[in-house]
Amino acid sequence: DIQRPNPMVAGGKCSATSQRAMLLLLASPLLLSNLGRVAASEAAASSLSSGRALPRDSVLLLTHMSSNSKALGRSHSLVAELRGAEVEPAQDGGDFFQQLLATRADGAALPVSLLDGLAKLRITPQVQETISKLLEGFGRTFASLADASRNDTELRDGILAGFGALASDHNRSKARVVQEGEAADMARKSHIACRGEERAALARKIEGERQLNISQAARDAQFALAEERHDALKAHLPEVSEKGLSELSSAELAKLASRGQEYHDTMKAYSEAVHAFHTKFEQSTSIAEEYAQKRTDCNQMQAEFETAACHFSDSSEESCDAYLSSYDTRLQDYVAVARNIAARAADRQVEWIHLKRVSCVLAKLAGAEKDGDLAENSTAVREVEACYMQEIVSGDLLISEKPAPAREACLAMPTQPCSDAFVKEEYHDLPNGTSAIACESTCTAPAPPATTPATMPKCSSFTCPSGTVARFDADEIQGSDSERCCQVNEWRLLLRQTAPFVQPRDKWLDHDRSHPDA
């Protein structure tokens, strides 16, 4: 950052009040912990202790931008404005206030060092003004701590709510899988019913072939008899053909008539047998064609069933894998965030208790009107001591632990279509005389094992694209893509001042932005 030169006050030094007030802010655990963990650099302390220049009317703006802008969506600011008059160190009480802010009590008693400082503190207008400024700043700080606690709670609850959304998505996905299973079951029933019809068609085909064989045998028998009658009649005709009709005796005429009638009857029976055979042949052929068509239909239904079974199997696996992957990712994020929230909550509670005691002390000191009110064993001193004995409740800062909901169970995975187990389960008990064709799977080939999070790099090693910044927990989660590791950069630095800066009046004119370290 380009630093403009600090204006110098008369004599080259600012007031002792301004110096000590700035040191109080830099030394305060609140500013070090709550407001962005701003580091009070050694340069700042060195500048103050050496008496180098600071603006008389010092304004320090410290802004802590939430690293998770999507969840918290707020910034917490504390504007501390301290103005003082030119007074001696003993009059402004800076040493005491610095010690008060920096000293944490180990027990329920006022530290001896602070008790000694109280005895030396003089009640002056400058001291009362400093107390008023600090109390005013503490009010905003307590509100900031409460806001930070609420923001962390909302962040935690938001991630927890995400588990519910995952469960809802999973339930909808399972409902679709159930529908796929129902469709596969209907296709299975249709296939089995078709095989039953195929079995009936086969029985008709067998019966038709049996009747055709009987008809053929009857035809062949009638043919043999007709051929025999024909040959007998043919042999007899030469005997009577040489005689005239009047020359034939009654016996010969009777014999000829009998043979003619037998021949007629035999030829008629043979003709009927031939007709019956042709009828049975046509019927048998039609039944055989019906059977062949039914088997073709059943084979097609088998293929449709196997396709439906593949859809069911694929949907079951995809639904379960998607849910488990999303759940494990969110659980990993939740555990990391919950751990960070617990640490921040513990810090805020410690800070709250410490600053509540300090603000209690300042409130009691604000009631002192003159020197001597803080004498040893005075009412004011006893009231100050009571500030360290009272029980400080930080209920608003307590963030109760909420375990992540248990992972929901996936639907039972169906047998992989066309596996040996599938063929045995589905086609072992088909109706007698029927059989399934070779099973042909249309299922998605099993995906290669996904890279486990343990082998994935940390998000901190991923370079986020322009317009985005790394997530606040990039050191704790694994990933290698912007969607998982980055977030939109919605924060801008308004002002940065970590330490006083002193330089010759016109030195800043030599600054080269292309070579900031020159």
Beta strands, then each sheet from edge to edge (+ up, - down):
strand 1: 58-65
strand 2: 75-82
strand 3: 468-470
strand 4: 486-488
sheet 1: 1+ 2-
sheet 2: 3+ 4-
end
